[in-house]
Amino acid sequence: MAVEWKNLDTLASYEALQKEPTVDLASAMTGESGEKRAKTYQIPMAEGLSYNYAAKCVDDRILAALTKLAEEAQLSEKFAALYNGEVINTGEKRLVLHHLCRGQLGEAVQADGTDKRAFYVEQQERIAAFADRVHNGEITNEKGEKFTEVVQIGIGGSDLGPRAMYLALENWAKTTGNMKMSAKFISNVDPDDAAAVLGSCDIAHAIFILVSKSGTTLETLTNESFVKDALTKGGFDPAKHMIAVTSETSPLAKNAGYLDAFYMDDYIGGRYSSSSAVGDAVLSLAFGPKIFADFLRGAHEADVTAKETNPLRNPAMLDALIGVYERNILGFGATAVLPYSQALSRFPAHLQQADMESNGKSVNRFGEPVSYATGPVIFGEPGTNGQHSFYQLLHQGTDIVPLQFVGFRKSQIGSDVVIENSTSQQKLCANVAAQIVAFACGKQDDNKNKDFKGGRPSSIIVGDQLTPASLGALLAHFENKIMFQGFLWNVNSFDQEGVQLGKLLAKKVLAHDTDGALKVYSDLLNI
């Protein structure tokens, strides 16, 4: 059956879903009913993770209606079209191939006269060989000394994803003996960012990765100049300290100003590039190529689960369907991502870009306005820090915000203490378990200031420990959830025209080509 791209509000199953009675979550999650839901409303995920959605505002009726919606919206067929190499990015008329970095899901994909899976594997092998030579001391600085640090220069998807992945594995790598080189990141064009990073690293023993697909990204090239200036002033040859991750047609490719260049293409958007050369170079240098391969393996396993046609056995698809139900039927405008793991401190920031840049659209795939809500606002912080920040609004505010918890039974480092008959890790896990029930069930009190209405929906992804493979599976889950939601909303999740206008106006400001309000603000900032 041919794939048909239709707006959400034209689907009969969506109309039927709107007629389903809503769930009284506080009642459903109390007592024996809550115990039964917590045991049964969960799906196994890749790498030993599981997705528990008992505290979401769904029941068997709504789940059945969501299953029909998935079938009518042809979510599985659209995913197959994507990984088999159809032009899914309609805005830029491009294939969407980040899954192919992690493994073959379907047919061989040919583009630009090459097998794209072979192209991605070739880059992985080239980066692995380069990283091994750096670690073995075959590639050194001018004095023949080993590099001990790596600094990534990039912005947006060249920073947020790789930085979040690095931080997620940094302590695990130190504990397991997999730490090869420390990593830092320069992203903001604010000179204080580059200055602070350069001031905190040993530039004599640092290798810098410039990440720019086009080789023309203003912020990235500005920061590259900042770095080259620091290297030159320190008496070092920048060409002996820098590599590039770019496209084969950019001015950075085959350039004598870099030790080497590794390639990406137009078929992987920045926010989906952690599993491409963009994430590969920095993570392989930091932890070694085997660790990055484990990360890719976990992501691929999650991609395979996303091929399951039954939403009740497909965690990413079900997560997406429930999210659309919350956004379009229940009217919730935001989602909080709350990892109870300090290692995932930057994971919510990465998902902000991945989700909001993908599905923050008001026109469909054909450029026609849509008459329903699309992507929600995404925000979050690690627990328990967030509990002492914005949970007040989540518990008792006027807006209901669906929550996505992530938790692990074991810590990464394993260092812990027993205080009052429980370890810190047990206290952490106790907090997330308590929050799920507190948000769902609430607590009645005659003092209205202490009254919790409950009915605040959440899900939790639970794993044994955050490892390279489970991190890859976690990342792929959310990437696939975003993809399925884009399919349901009939938007193009793979372009980002909304970021372009501000860039164009900034260039006018720098060229002093301004008038009206733009001139006033330029003068105000003394440009």
C-alpha positions as CSV (number, residue, x, y, z in Angstrom):
1,M,0.0,0.0,0.0
2,A,1.4,3.4,-1.0
3,V,2.2,5.8,1.8
4,E,-0.2,8.8,2.1
5,W,0.8,11.9,3.9
6,K,-2.3,13.3,5.6
7,N,-2.9,16.0,8.2
8,L,-3.7,14.6,11.7
9,D,-7.2,16.1,11.8
10,T,-8.2,14.4,8.5
11,L,-7.8,10.9,10.0
12,A,-11.0,9.1,11.0
13,S,-9.1,7.4,13.9
14,Y,-8.1,10.8,15.3
15,E,-11.8,11.9,15.2
16,A,-12.6,8.7,17.1
17,L,-9.9,9.3,19.6
18,Q,-11.3,12.7,20.4
19,K,-14.6,11.0,21.5
20,E,-13.0,8.6,24.0
21,P,-13.7,9.5,27.6
22,T,-10.6,10.8,29.4
23,V,-8.9,8.8,32.3
24,D,-9.1,9.9,35.9
25,L,-5.4,9.3,36.5
26,A,-5.5,9.9,40.3
27,S,-8.2,7.2,40.7
28,A,-6.5,4.8,38.2
29,M,-3.2,5.0,40.0
30,T,-4.5,4.5,43.5
31,G,-4.6,1.2,45.4
32,E,-4.9,-2.1,43.5
33,S,-5.6,-0.4,40.2
34,G,-2.4,1.5,40.4
35,E,-0.4,-1.6,41.3
36,K,-1.9,-3.5,38.4
37,R,-1.2,-0.7,35.9
38,A,2.4,-0.2,37.2
39,K,3.0,-3.9,36.5
40,T,1.3,-4.3,33.1
41,Y,1.7,-0.9,31.4
42,Q,5.3,-1.3,30.4
43,I,7.3,-2.4,27.3
44,P,10.8,-3.8,27.1
45,M,13.3,-1.6,25.2
46,A,16.7,-2.2,23.7
47,E,19.7,-2.9,26.0
48,G,17.7,-3.9,29.0
49,L,15.8,-0.6,29.3
50,S,12.0,-0.6,29.8
51,Y,9.3,2.0,29.1
52,N,6.7,2.2,31.9
53,Y,3.6,4.4,31.0
54,A,1.3,3.3,33.8
55,A,1.1,6.9,35.1
56,K,0.0,8.3,31.7
57,C,-3.6,9.3,31.1
58,V,-4.4,6.2,29.0
59,D,-6.4,2.9,29.5
60,D,-7.1,0.0,27.3
61,R,-9.7,1.9,25.3
62,I,-7.4,4.8,24.5
63,L,-4.5,2.4,23.7
64,A,-6.7,0.6,21.2
65,A,-7.7,4.0,19.7
66,L,-4.0,5.0,19.5
67,T,-3.2,1.7,17.8
68,K,-5.8,2.4,15.1
69,L,-4.3,5.9,14.7
70,A,-0.8,4.4,14.2
71,E,-2.2,2.1,11.5
72,E,-4.2,4.8,9.7
73,A,-1.3,7.3,9.9
74,Q,0.9,4.5,8.4
75,L,3.7,5.1,11.0
76,S,5.5,1.8,10.2
77,E,5.3,2.3,6.5
78,K,6.6,5.9,6.8
79,F,9.5,4.7,8.9
80,A,10.3,2.0,6.3
81,A,10.2,4.7,3.5
82,L,12.7,6.7,5.5
83,Y,15.2,4.0,6.2
84,N,14.9,2.6,2.6
85,G,16.1,5.9,1.2
86,E,13.0,7.9,0.1
87,V,13.1,11.7,0.1
88,I,11.5,12.3,3.5
89,N,13.0,15.8,4.1
90,T,10.6,17.6,1.7
91,G,11.8,21.1,2.5
92,E,15.3,20.5,1.4
93,K,14.5,17.5,-0.9
94,R,16.9,15.2,0.9
95,L,17.0,11.7,2.3
96,V,17.1,11.2,6.1
97,L,19.8,8.7,7.0
98,H,21.0,9.0,10.6
99,H,19.7,5.5,11.3
100,L,22.1,4.2,8.6
101,C,25.1,5.3,10.6
102,R,24.1,2.7,13.2
103,G,23.2,-0.3,10.9
104,Q,21.3,-1.5,7.9
105,L,17.5,-1.5,8.7
106,G,16.3,-2.2,5.2
107,E,17.4,-2.0,1.6
108,A,20.7,-0.7,0.4
109,V,20.5,3.1,0.0
110,Q,22.3,4.7,-3.0
111,A,22.9,8.4,-3.2
112,D,25.5,10.6,-4.8
113,G,26.7,7.6,-6.7
114,T,27.6,5.6,-3.6
115,D,26.3,3.1,-1.1
116,K,25.6,5.3,1.9
117,R,26.0,2.6,4.5
118,A,29.4,1.8,3.1
119,F,30.2,5.6,3.2
120,Y,29.3,5.9,6.9
121,V,31.2,2.7,7.8
122,E,34.3,4.0,5.9
123,Q,34.3,7.2,8.0
124,Q,33.9,5.2,11.2
125,E,36.9,3.1,10.2
126,R,38.9,6.1,9.3
127,I,38.1,7.8,12.6
128,A,38.9,4.7,14.6
129,A,42.3,4.3,12.9
130,F,43.0,8.0,13.5
131,A,42.0,7.8,17.2
132,D,44.1,4.7,17.7
133,R,47.1,6.4,16.2
134,V,46.6,9.4,18.6
135,H,46.2,7.1,21.6
136,N,49.3,5.1,20.6
137,G,51.4,8.2,20.2
138,E,51.8,7.9,16.4
139,I,50.2,11.3,15.9
140,T,51.7,13.8,18.3
141,N,52.3,17.5,18.7
142,E,55.4,19.3,17.2
143,K,57.6,18.1,20.1
144,G,56.6,14.4,19.6
145,E,54.4,14.5,22.8
146,K,51.1,12.7,23.0
147,F,47.8,14.6,22.9
148,T,45.9,14.4,26.2
149,E,42.9,16.6,25.5
150,V,40.4,17.0,22.7
151,V,38.3,20.1,22.1
152,Q,35.3,20.2,19.8
153,I,34.4,23.5,18.1
154,G,30.9,23.5,16.8
155,I,27.4,24.8,17.5
156,G,23.9,23.4,17.6
157,G,23.9,19.7,16.7
158,S,27.7,19.8,16.5
159,D,27.8,20.7,20.2
160,L,24.6,19.7,22.1
161,G,24.4,16.0,21.3
162,P,28.1,15.2,21.4
163,R,28.5,17.2,24.6
164,A,25.6,15.4,26.2
165,M,26.9,12.0,25.2
166,Y,30.4,12.8,26.4
167,L,29.2,14.0,29.8
168,A,26.9,10.9,30.1
169,L,29.9,8.6,29.7
170,E,32.8,10.6,31.3
171,N,32.6,9.1,34.8
172,W,31.7,5.7,33.5
173,A,34.9,5.7,31.3
174,K,37.0,6.9,34.2
175,T,35.7,4.1,36.4
176,T,36.0,1.3,33.9
177,G,39.5,2.4,32.6
178,N,38.1,3.6,29.2
179,M,39.1,7.2,29.6
180,K,41.7,8.1,26.8
181,M,41.5,11.9,26.6
182,S,39.5,14.5,28.4
183,A,37.1,16.5,26.2
184,K,35.9,20.1,26.2
185,F,33.5,22.0,23.9
186,I,33.5,25.5,22.4
187,S,30.2,26.5,20.9
188,N,28.9,30.0,21.8
189,V,30.2,32.9,19.6
190,D,30.5,34.7,23.0
191,P,34.3,35.2,23.3
192,D,34.1,34.3,27.0
193,D,33.2,30.7,26.0
194,A,36.3,30.1,23.9
195,A,38.5,32.1,26.3
196,A,37.3,30.1,29.3
197,V,37.8,26.7,27.6
198,L,41.3,27.6,26.2
199,G,42.2,29.0,29.7
200,S,41.3,25.6,31.3
201,C,43.1,23.3,28.8
202,D,46.7,22.5,28.0
203,I,46.7,23.7,24.4
204,A,50.2,22.2,23.8
205,H,48.7,18.8,24.2
206,A,45.2,19.5,22.8
207,I,43.8,18.4,19.5
208,F,40.9,20.5,18.2
209,I,38.0,19.2,16.1
210,L,36.3,21.8,13.9
211,V,32.8,20.7,13.0
212,S,31.0,22.4,10.1
213,K,29.2,20.7,7.3
214,S,29.5,23.6,5.0
215,G,32.7,25.0,6.3
216,T,31.1,28.4,6.4
217,T,29.2,28.4,9.8
218,L,29.9,31.9,11.2
219,E,30.0,31.0,14.9
220,T,32.2,28.0,14.3
221,L,34.7,29.8,12.0
222,T,34.9,32.7,14.5
223,N,35.8,30.3,17.3
224,E,38.3,28.5,15.0
225,S,40.1,31.8,14.5
226,F,40.0,32.3,18.3
227,V,41.7,28.9,18.8
228,K,44.2,29.4,16.0
229,D,45.2,32.7,17.4
230,A,45.8,31.1,20.8
231,L,47.8,28.3,19.3
232,T,49.9,30.7,17.2
233,K,50.6,33.0,20.2
234,G,51.6,29.9,22.1
235,G,54.2,29.0,19.5
236,F,52.3,26.1,18.0
237,D,51.4,25.3,14.4
238,P,47.5,25.2,14.2
239,A,47.7,22.7,11.3
240,K,49.4,20.2,13.7
241,H,46.6,20.5,16.3
242,M,43.4,20.5,14.2
243,I,41.1,18.1,12.4
244,A,37.9,18.8,10.6
245,V,34.5,17.1,10.4
246,T,32.8,18.4,7.3
247,S,31.3,17.6,3.9
248,E,33.5,16.4,1.1
249,T,32.8,19.5,-0.9
250,S,33.5,22.1,1.8
251,P,36.7,24.3,1.9
252,L,37.8,22.3,5.0
253,A,38.1,19.1,3.1
254,K,41.5,18.0,1.9
255,N,42.9,21.2,3.4
256,A,46.6,21.4,4.4
257,G,45.5,23.4,7.5
258,Y,44.3,20.3,9.2
259,L,45.8,17.0,10.3
260,D,42.9,15.2,8.6
261,A,39.3,15.6,7.6
262,F,36.4,13.2,8.2
263,Y,33.1,13.4,6.3
264,M,29.4,13.8,6.8
265,D,26.7,14.5,4.3
266,D,23.5,16.5,3.8
267,Y,21.3,13.5,4.8
268,I,22.0,13.8,8.5
269,G,20.7,16.9,10.2
270,G,22.8,18.4,13.0
271,R,20.5,17.4,15.8
272,Y,20.6,13.8,14.6
273,S,24.4,13.7,14.1
274,S,25.7,12.2,17.4
275,S,25.9,8.8,15.7
276,S,27.7,10.3,12.7
277,A,31.3,11.5,12.3
278,V,30.2,14.6,14.4
279,G,29.9,12.5,17.5
280,D,32.3,9.7,16.4
281,A,35.5,11.9,16.3
282,V,35.2,13.4,19.7
283,L,33.8,10.3,21.5
284,S,36.3,7.9,19.9
285,L,39.2,10.2,20.8
286,A,37.8,10.6,24.4
287,F,36.9,6.9,25.1
288,G,38.2,4.8,22.2
289,P,36.6,3.5,19.0
290,K,35.2,0.3,20.8
291,I,33.1,2.4,23.2
292,F,31.7,4.4,20.3
293,A,30.9,1.1,18.5
294,D,29.0,0.0,21.6
295,F,27.1,3.2,21.6
296,L,26.1,2.6,18.0
297,R,25.1,-0.9,18.7
298,G,22.7,0.2,21.4
299,A,21.2,2.8,19.1
300,H,20.8,0.2,16.3
301,E,19.0,-2.2,18.7
302,A,16.5,0.6,19.5
303,D,16.1,1.3,15.8
304,V,15.2,-2.3,15.3
305,T,12.5,-2.2,18.0
306,A,11.1,0.9,16.2
307,K,10.3,-1.3,13.2
308,E,7.7,-3.2,15.2
309,T,4.3,-2.6,13.7
310,N,2.3,-3.0,17.0
311,P,2.6,0.2,19.0
312,L,2.1,-1.8,22.2
313,R,5.4,-3.6,21.5
314,N,7.1,-0.5,20.1
315,P,8.2,1.9,22.9
316,A,9.2,4.8,20.7
317,M,6.0,4.6,18.7
318,L,3.8,4.3,21.8
319,D,5.7,7.2,23.5
320,A,5.0,9.3,20.4
321,L,1.3,8.4,20.2
322,I,0.8,9.2,23.9
323,G,2.6,12.5,23.4
324,V,0.3,13.4,20.6
325,Y,-2.7,12.4,22.6
326,E,-1.5,14.7,25.4
327,R,-0.7,17.6,23.1
328,N,-3.8,17.5,20.8
329,I,-6.5,15.9,22.9
330,L,-5.6,16.9,26.4
331,G,-4.1,20.2,25.4
332,F,-0.8,20.1,27.3
333,G,1.7,22.5,25.8
334,A,5.0,21.3,27.3
335,T,6.9,18.2,28.3
336,A,9.6,18.0,31.0
337,V,12.4,15.5,30.6
338,L,13.7,14.6,34.1
339,P,16.7,12.2,34.2
340,Y,17.5,10.9,37.7
341,S,21.1,10.6,36.7
342,Q,23.6,13.5,37.0
343,A,25.5,11.9,34.0
344,L,22.5,13.0,31.9
345,S,22.8,16.6,33.0
346,R,22.8,17.9,29.4
347,F,20.5,15.3,27.9
348,P,17.4,17.5,28.3
349,A,19.2,20.4,26.5
350,H,20.0,18.1,23.6
351,L,16.4,17.0,23.4
352,Q,15.3,20.6,23.4
353,Q,17.0,21.0,20.1
354,A,16.2,17.6,18.8
355,D,12.4,17.9,19.5
356,M,11.7,21.6,19.1
357,E,13.8,22.1,16.0
358,S,12.2,19.1,14.4
359,N,8.6,19.5,15.2
360,G,8.3,23.2,16.0
361,K,6.4,23.8,12.7
362,S,3.1,25.5,11.8
363,V,3.0,24.2,8.2
364,N,2.8,20.6,7.0
365,R,5.2,18.8,4.7
366,F,3.7,20.6,1.7
367,G,4.0,24.1,3.2
368,E,0.3,24.3,4.1
369,P,-0.8,25.8,7.4
370,V,-2.0,23.2,10.0
371,S,-4.9,23.9,12.3
372,Y,-3.7,21.8,15.3
373,A,-0.9,22.1,17.8
374,T,2.4,20.5,16.9
375,G,5.6,20.1,18.9
376,P,5.6,21.0,22.6
377,V,8.0,23.0,24.6
378,I,10.7,20.7,26.0
379,F,12.7,21.5,29.2
380,G,14.3,19.7,32.1
381,E,17.0,19.2,34.7
382,P,18.4,16.2,36.5
383,G,16.6,14.9,39.6
384,T,16.8,15.6,42.4
385,N,18.1,19.1,41.5
386,G,14.9,19.8,39.6
387,Q,12.7,18.9,42.6
388,H,14.2,22.0,44.3
389,S,13.7,24.2,41.3
390,F,10.6,24.0,39.2
391,Y,8.7,21.0,40.6
392,Q,6.5,23.4,42.6
393,L,4.9,24.5,39.4
394,L,4.7,20.9,38.1
395,H,2.9,19.8,41.2
396,Q,0.6,22.7,42.0
397,G,0.8,25.1,39.0
398,T,-2.2,26.0,36.8
399,D,-0.7,24.2,33.8
400,I,-0.4,20.4,33.7
401,V,3.0,19.4,32.2
402,P,3.5,15.8,31.2
403,L,6.8,14.3,32.6
404,Q,9.3,11.9,31.2
405,F,11.5,10.4,33.9
406,V,14.7,8.4,33.2
407,G,16.2,6.3,36.0
408,F,18.8,3.6,36.7
409,R,19.1,1.0,39.4
410,K,22.9,1.3,39.7
411,S,25.2,4.3,39.7
412,Q,28.0,4.6,37.2
413,I,30.9,5.1,39.6
414,G,29.8,2.7,42.3
415,S,31.1,4.9,45.1
416,D,28.4,5.3,47.8
417,V,27.7,5.6,51.5
418,V,24.9,4.3,53.7
419,I,23.1,7.0,55.7
420,E,20.0,6.2,57.8
421,N,19.9,2.6,56.4
422,S,20.0,3.5,52.7
423,T,22.6,4.5,50.1
424,S,22.6,7.7,48.1
425,Q,21.6,5.7,45.0
426,Q,18.6,4.2,46.9
427,K,17.6,7.7,48.0
428,L,17.8,8.8,44.4
429,C,15.6,6.0,43.2
430,A,13.2,6.5,46.1
431,N,12.7,10.1,45.0
432,V,11.8,9.2,41.4
433,A,9.4,6.5,42.5
434,A,7.8,8.9,45.0
435,Q,7.5,11.7,42.4
436,I,5.7,9.4,39.9
437,V,3.0,8.5,42.4
438,A,2.8,12.0,43.9
439,F,2.2,13.6,40.6
440,A,-0.4,11.0,39.6
441,C,-2.3,10.6,42.8
442,G,-1.8,13.9,44.7
443,K,-2.9,14.4,48.3
444,Q,-6.1,15.9,49.6
445,D,-5.7,18.5,52.4
446,D,-8.2,21.0,53.8
447,N,-5.4,23.5,53.7
448,K,-5.5,24.4,50.0
449,N,-1.9,25.5,50.1
450,K,-1.0,21.9,50.9
451,D,-3.5,20.3,48.6
452,F,-2.2,18.3,45.6
453,K,-4.8,17.6,42.9
454,G,-2.8,14.9,41.2
455,G,-3.7,13.8,37.7
456,R,-0.3,14.9,36.5
457,P,0.9,12.3,33.9
458,S,4.4,10.8,33.6
459,S,6.3,7.9,32.1
460,I,9.6,6.5,33.1
461,I,12.4,4.8,31.2
462,V,14.3,2.5,33.6
463,G,17.6,0.7,33.1
464,D,20.2,-1.1,35.2
465,Q,23.1,1.3,34.5
466,L,24.0,4.0,32.1
467,T,26.5,2.5,29.7
468,P,27.6,3.3,26.1
469,A,25.1,0.8,24.7
470,S,22.2,1.9,27.0
471,L,23.0,5.5,26.2
472,G,22.8,4.8,22.5
473,A,19.4,3.0,23.0
474,L,18.1,6.0,25.0
475,L,19.2,8.5,22.4
476,A,17.6,6.5,19.5
477,H,14.4,6.0,21.5
478,F,13.9,9.8,21.6
479,E,15.0,10.4,18.1
480,N,12.5,7.8,16.9
481,K,9.7,9.2,19.1
482,I,10.3,12.7,17.6
483,M,10.2,11.1,14.1
484,F,6.9,9.3,14.7
485,Q,5.3,12.4,16.1
486,G,6.4,14.4,13.1
487,F,4.7,11.7,10.9
488,L,1.5,12.0,12.9
489,W,1.5,15.8,12.7
490,N,2.4,15.6,9.0
491,V,5.3,18.0,9.4
492,N,8.8,17.8,8.0
493,S,10.9,17.0,11.1
494,F,14.2,17.2,9.2
495,D,14.6,20.8,8.2
496,Q,14.9,23.9,10.4
497,E,14.1,27.1,8.4
498,G,13.2,28.8,11.7
499,V,16.8,29.3,12.6
500,Q,17.8,31.1,9.4
501,L,16.1,34.5,9.6
502,G,18.0,35.7,12.7
503,K,21.3,34.6,11.0
504,L,20.5,36.7,7.9
505,L,19.6,39.8,10.0
506,A,22.8,39.4,12.1
507,K,24.9,39.5,8.9
508,K,23.1,42.8,8.0
509,V,23.9,44.2,11.4
510,L,27.6,43.3,11.1
511,A,27.6,44.9,7.6
512,H,26.0,48.0,9.1
513,D,23.2,47.6,6.7
514,T,20.3,48.4,9.1
515,D,17.3,50.7,9.5
516,G,14.2,50.9,11.7
517,A,14.2,48.9,14.9
518,L,17.2,46.8,13.8
519,K,19.3,50.0,13.7
520,V,18.1,51.1,17.1
521,Y,19.0,47.7,18.7
522,S,22.3,47.7,16.8
523,D,23.1,51.1,18.3
524,L,21.9,50.1,21.7
525,L,24.4,47.2,21.7
526,N,27.2,49.4,20.3
527,I,27.8,47.3,17.2
